[in-house]
Each structure stands twice: as structure tokens, then as C-alpha cells.
Amino acid sequence: MFATKTGDLATVLGLMTDDVVFLVPGQQPFGKAEFASASTRMMDMQIEAASEIQEIQIAGDWAFLRSHIDMTVTPLSGAPIHRSGHTLTILRKGVDGKWRLSRDANLLAVR
């Protein structure tokens, strides 16, 4: 959340596997390149977000977590947009021992 808020895209991308897949309402699944492109277009926006992990399970080199995210995105000129909702995230442990985002189903909706 801190890297996203501060616009540190390199750190955010480093937390993902190269084959990451995002599932969001109203769009086709997309990967890391599309995420990076969308993030670059949002660099001039202020993002405030909080995530509450509600469940986490680990099985070997895989883990999943269920969480609730609450976020507000404020463009430089415009009204803030508030979204909240649940996510289901799958993490994979790399050969370097670090956990990275592998799949993310995001059900955030405008509130």
C-alpha cells in the first residue's frame, strides 16, 4: 500500500510474478504490463487505501488470502472516487524465498 501511495511502481511490480493475472469486474483478465501501463496513467492521482486481511492459508509454495480493501482515488482536478470490496489473492513463493502476487480477483465497486 505504501509503494502504491508514493508512486513507487518499480517496488509494486517487484511484488508480482511475471505471469500475474488480475481479474476485475467489467474487464478481460490482464497481466503485469497492463497493470504497469494503467499505474503510469494514474501517477498524478492521490491514492489512500487500507486493506484488512480476513483470512490467509499457506500450502507449500502457495498461499491465498481473502481481504477487504477500502480506497479513495483523487485526481488532481476532480472529485474523489471511493471504492471498496473484497479480494481473493493467490501468492507464490519464488526460488529466492520471497512471496509474490500471482493471481488477484478484485471485487472493488464504487461506493
C-alpha positions in Angstrom: 0.0 0.0 0.0 2.9 2.4 0.8 4.6 1.8 -2.5 1.3 2.4 -4.4 0.6 5.6 -2.4 4.0 7.0 -3.0 4.0 6.1 -6.7 6.9 3.6 -6.4 5.9 1.5 -9.4 9.1 -0.5 -9.5 8.5 -1.8 -6.0 4.9 -2.6 -6.7 5.9 -4.5 -9.9 8.6 -6.4 -7.9 5.9 -7.8 -5.6 4.3 -9.6 -8.6 5.2 -12.7 -10.5 5.9 -12.2 -14.2 2.8 -14.2 -15.1 0.5 -12.4 -12.7 -3.2 -12.2 -13.7 -5.7 -9.7 -12.4 -9.5 -10.3 -12.5 -11.6 -7.2 -12.1 -15.3 -6.5 -12.9 -16.1 -5.4 -16.5 -12.7 -6.1 -18.0 -10.9 -9.1 -19.5 -8.1 -10.6 -17.3 -4.9 -8.6 -17.6 -1.2 -9.0 -16.7 1.8 -7.2 -15.4 2.3 -5.0 -18.5 -1.2 -3.8 -18.5 -1.1 -3.1 -14.7 2.1 -1.1 -15.2 0.5 0.9 -18.0 -2.6 1.7 -16.0 -0.5 2.7 -13.0 1.6 5.1 -15.1 -1.6 6.8 -16.2 -2.6 7.2 -12.6 0.7 8.8 -11.4 -0.9 12.2 -10.9 -3.7 10.9 -8.7 -3.6 10.7 -4.9 -4.4 7.2 -3.6 -5.5 6.5 0.0 -6.2 2.8 0.8 -6.5 0.4 3.6 -6.6 -3.4 3.4 -7.8 -5.8 6.1 -6.7 -9.4 5.7 -9.6 -11.6 6.8 -8.2 -15.0 6.1 -4.8 -16.4 5.0 -3.9 -20.0 4.2 -0.5 -21.4 3.2 0.1 -24.7 1.4 3.8 -25.2 0.5 4.9 -22.6 -2.0 1.3 -21.3 -2.5 -0.8 -19.1 -0.3 -4.2 -17.4 -0.6 -5.6 -14.5 1.3 -9.1 -13.0 1.4 -9.2 -9.4 2.3 -11.3 -6.3 2.2 -10.0 -3.1 0.6 -11.2 0.4 1.1 -9.7 3.1 -1.2 -10.2 6.6 -2.4 -8.6 7.9 -5.6 -8.4 11.7 -6.0 -7.5 13.2 -9.4 -5.6 16.5 -9.4 -8.7 18.1 -10.8 -11.9 16.3 -9.9 -13.9 14.7 -7.2 -12.6 11.8 -5.2 -13.7 8.3 -6.2 -14.3 5.9 -3.3 -14.2 2.1 -3.9 -14.4 -0.8 -1.6 -14.9 -4.5 -1.7 -13.4 -7.9 -1.3 -10.4 -9.6 -2.9 -9.1 -13.1 -3.3 -5.4 -13.2 -3.8 -3.0 -16.0 -4.6 0.6 -15.7 -3.7 3.5 -17.9 -4.9 6.9 -18.3 -3.2 9.8 -17.8 -5.6 13.1 -19.7 -5.6 14.5 -16.7 -3.7 12.1 -17.3 -0.8 10.0 -14.2 -1.4 6.2 -14.3 -1.7 4.8 -12.6 -4.8 1.3 -11.8 -6.1 0.4 -14.4 -8.7 -3.4 -14.0 -9.1 -5.8 -11.4 -7.8 -9.6 -11.3 -8.1 -10.7 -7.8 -7.1 -14.3 -7.0 -6.5 -14.0 -3.3 -5.6 -17.0 -1.2 -6.5 -17.7 2.5 -6.5 -19.5 3.3 -3.2 
